[in-house]
Amino acid sequence: MKACCVDEARRHLKRHGQVARCDVCGALILAYDRETHFRATLAELEKRGVRFETAQLGKLFLIAKPS
């Protein structure tokens, strides 16, 4: 995941289900605290051919979907 997205997540995402938009690149960032929900979302995005990047920030699993 891009450094700008990680910085945005660090500032704004604190718990499961929160969403942020990266001010630098415009990516939509989703936060998950349960790996099962994170993996299910990854599978759905892959199935639909959606580009994304991932990272982990503490206990949160992050998905960034570029704009």
N, C-alpha and C positions, 0 to 999 in steps of 0.2 A: 504494500500500500504506500502511496506517496506520502512523503513527510508532511506536506501541508494538510492532508486528511487526518493523519495521526495527531497533529497539533490541534486541529479543530475538534476531534473527538476528545482529546485530553481536556479541552476547555469546557465542552458542552454535554458530553455523554457520561452520565453517572450510574445509570441503571438500565435493566432490560426494557426493551421496547422504545427507547428514546431514539430520535432521529435528528440528524443535523445536515446542513448543507455546507460544504467547504467554501469558504469565502474566496479562496485562491483559484481553485480549478472547477468549482461548481458541482463536484460529485455529491451524490446523496449517500450519507453514511448511516448505517443501521447498527444498533447495538443489541447484543444477545448475551444473557448470562447463563443460558442453558445450552450446552453443546448440541443436544438433540435438535432443538429449534434452529440453531445455527446451521447444522448439517442438512436439515430438511430444506431450508431456504437456499443453500448452495446447490442442492440437487435440482430444485425447481428452476433456478437461474440457469444452470447448465443445460437442463432439458429444453429451455426456451431460447438458448443461444445468446443470453445476455452477458455482456462483458462485466467483470467485477474484479476487485482486488480484496484481499483479506489481511487482517492483522489481529493480534491479541493485545489488549491493553489492560493489565491487571487481570481481574476476573471476567472482563467483557471480551466477547468475540465480536469483531467488527467486519462489516462488509461495506465496501465503497463501490457504488455504481457510477461510473463516469457519465457526465452529461453529454 
